[in-house]
């Protein structure tokens, strides 16, 4: 049995023991409306530059075009169910794959400044996603009901030392309204909000890996 499996079994044993002790000595408290379903996930995606958008909304493949305002950045990856510590709320990781995600991010061209001196960057940098966003979790598929409002935070510094890793790990966050469109799965036809809080790591060629700690809060729409 390899070390990874042993570590997983050990963590599972600790979680079950801790949960049992905690449950025996406390009363579960949840002030949320019973009509609200909350799903916490970790998404892991890969991405690369797919083109550019100029100030007139035209898509092009020319990185030197001075009129470019956004970077087209297709991403795709896997969504995992989240395991948290019941006593602290801290995310511990995941045991189970819950779904997948595909989307095209739109990064402001200021993101290219990450390759240089971060102290010269603005406090926040805007980003969003296009309408092709699809998140499937527990058999249900969500699209955005409204535009995602996202920001990156270079002034808090990279998450990892770039002189050691050779990459630039940037803190990012964003929120949007969502709607379930497949009519199937655990959250069929529900509506609500999605908020992510994560990190996107770019290499010198601007290939990237993203990890988003994502909360989806949904309810059945009132007809």
C-alpha positions in Angstrom: 0.0 0.0 0.0 1.6 3.3 -1.1 2.1 6.3 1.1 -0.6 8.4 -0.5 -3.3 5.8 0.3 -2.0 5.4 3.8 -2.2 9.1 4.4 -5.7 9.2 3.0 -6.8 6.4 5.3 -5.2 8.1 8.2 -7.0 11.4 7.5 -10.3 9.6 7.0 -9.9 7.9 10.4 -9.0 11.2 12.1 -12.0 12.9 10.5 -14.5 10.2 11.5 -13.2 10.1 15.0 -13.1 13.9 15.4 -16.6 14.2 13.8 -18.0 11.6 16.2 -16.6 13.2 19.3 -17.7 16.7 18.1 -21.2 15.5 17.2 -21.6 13.9 20.6 -20.8 17.1 22.5 -22.4 19.8 20.4 -25.6 20.7 18.7 -25.4 21.5 14.9 -26.2 25.1 14.3 -27.3 26.5 10.9 -28.9 29.9 10.8 -29.5 29.6 7.0 -33.0 29.5 5.6 -34.2 25.8 5.1 -34.9 26.8 1.5 -31.2 27.5 0.9 -28.8 24.7 -0.2 -25.1 25.5 0.2 -22.4 23.5 -1.7 -18.6 24.0 -1.1 -16.1 22.8 -3.7 -12.5 23.0 -4.8 -12.0 23.5 -8.5 -8.6 22.8 -10.2 -8.2 24.1 -13.7 -5.6 24.5 -16.4 -5.5 27.4 -18.9 -3.6 29.3 -21.6 -3.9 32.4 -23.8 -6.6 31.9 -26.4 -6.6 35.4 -28.0 -7.4 39.0 -27.3 -10.3 41.4 -27.4 -9.8 45.1 -28.5 -11.7 48.1 -27.3 -14.3 47.6 -30.0 -15.1 44.1 -28.9 -13.2 42.4 -31.8 -11.4 39.2 -31.1 -7.8 38.9 -32.5 -4.7 36.8 -32.1 -2.2 39.7 -32.1 -0.5 40.2 -28.6 1.2 43.4 -29.9 -2.1 45.2 -30.8 -2.0 48.4 -28.7 -5.8 48.5 -28.7 -6.2 45.2 -26.8 -8.1 45.5 -23.5 -8.7 41.9 -22.5 -6.9 38.5 -22.7 -9.1 35.5 -23.7 -8.1 32.7 -21.5 -9.9 29.3 -21.9 -9.8 27.1 -18.8 -11.1 23.6 -17.9 -10.7 21.2 -15.0 -12.2 19.2 -12.2 -14.5 20.0 -9.3 -14.1 18.2 -5.9 -16.4 18.0 -2.9 -14.9 19.8 0.1 -14.0 18.3 3.5 -13.8 20.9 6.3 -12.8 20.7 9.9 -16.0 20.9 11.9 -14.5 22.7 14.8 -12.6 25.4 12.9 -14.2 25.5 9.5 -10.8 25.2 7.8 -10.8 23.4 4.4 -8.8 20.1 4.7 -9.1 18.8 1.2 -11.3 16.4 -0.7 -11.9 12.6 -1.1 -14.3 12.8 -4.0 -14.6 14.2 -7.5 -17.9 16.0 -7.8 -17.9 17.4 -11.3 -16.1 19.5 -13.9 -15.8 23.1 -15.2 -15.2 24.7 -18.6 -15.1 28.5 -19.2 -13.3 31.3 -20.9 -11.9 33.9 -18.5 -11.4 37.5 -19.6 -8.3 39.0 -17.9 -7.5 42.7 -18.2 -4.3 43.3 -20.2 -2.8 44.7 -17.0 -2.3 41.0 -16.0 0.8 40.9 -18.2 2.4 43.2 -15.6 2.7 40.1 -13.4 5.8 39.2 -15.3 7.4 42.4 -14.1 7.5 44.3 -10.8 4.3 43.6 -8.8 4.7 46.9 -6.8 4.0 48.8 -10.1 0.6 47.0 -10.5 -2.7 48.6 -9.4 -4.2 47.5 -6.1 -6.8 45.3 -7.9 -7.1 44.1 -11.5 -10.5 43.3 -13.1 -11.5 40.0 -14.7 -14.6 38.2 -15.6 -15.8 35.2 -17.6 -17.7 34.8 -20.9 -21.1 33.2 -21.4 -19.6 29.8 -22.1 -19.1 29.2 -18.4 -20.4 25.7 -17.4 -20.0 24.2 -13.9 -21.3 20.7 -13.3 -21.4 19.5 -9.7 -23.3 16.5 -8.3 -25.0 15.9 -11.7 -26.3 19.5 -12.1 -25.0 22.1 -14.6 -24.8 25.8 -13.8 -24.4 28.8 -16.1 -24.1 32.4 -15.1 -27.4 34.3 -14.8 -25.4 37.5 -14.8 -21.8 38.6 -15.5 -19.2 37.5 -13.0 -17.5 40.4 -11.2 -14.0 39.4 -10.4 -10.8 41.0 -9.1 -7.2 40.0 -8.6 -5.2 41.3 -5.7 -1.5 41.8 -6.6 -0.8 44.1 -3.6 -1.2 41.2 -1.1 1.7 39.7 -2.9 2.3 36.3 -4.5 1.1 33.2 -2.6 4.4 31.5 -3.2 8.0 32.8 -3.6 8.4 33.2 -7.4 12.2 33.0 -7.0 11.8 29.5 -5.7 8.8 28.2 -7.8 9.5 30.1 -11.0 5.8 30.9 -11.2 3.5 33.8 -10.2 0.7 32.8 -7.8 -2.0 35.5 -7.7 -4.9 35.8 -5.3 -8.3 36.1 -7.1 -12.0 36.3 -6.2 -15.3 36.8 -7.9 -19.1 36.4 -7.6 -22.1 36.0 -9.9 -25.6 34.9 -10.1 -26.1 31.3 -11.4 -28.9 29.1 -12.8 -29.1 25.3 -13.1 -29.9 24.5 -16.7 -29.8 20.7 -17.1 -32.9 20.0 -15.0 -31.1 17.1 -13.4 -28.9 16.2 -10.5 -28.9 17.3 -6.9 -29.7 21.0 -7.7 -32.0 20.7 -10.7 -33.6 24.0 -11.8 -32.3 25.9 -8.8 -31.0 29.5 -8.9 -28.6 31.4 -6.6 -25.1 32.8 -6.3 -21.6 31.5 -6.8 -18.5 33.0 -5.1 -15.0 31.9 -5.6 -11.8 32.6 -3.6 -8.7 31.2 -4.9 -5.3 31.4 -6.6 -4.2 31.5 -10.2 -0.6 30.6 -10.9 1.1 31.7 -14.2 4.4 30.7 -15.7 6.6 32.9 -17.8 4.7 31.9 -21.0 1.4 32.8 -19.2 0.2 29.2 -19.0 -1.7 28.8 -15.8 -3.2 26.6 -13.1 -6.1 27.8 -11.0 -7.5 26.6 -7.7 -10.8 28.0 -6.6 -12.5 27.5 -3.3 -16.0 27.9 -4.4 -19.3 28.3 -2.5 -22.6 27.9 -4.4 -25.8 28.9 -2.5 -29.0 28.0 -4.3 -32.7 27.8 -3.9 -35.9 26.8 -5.8 -37.2 29.9 -7.7 -40.7 31.0 -6.7 -43.0 30.9 -9.7 
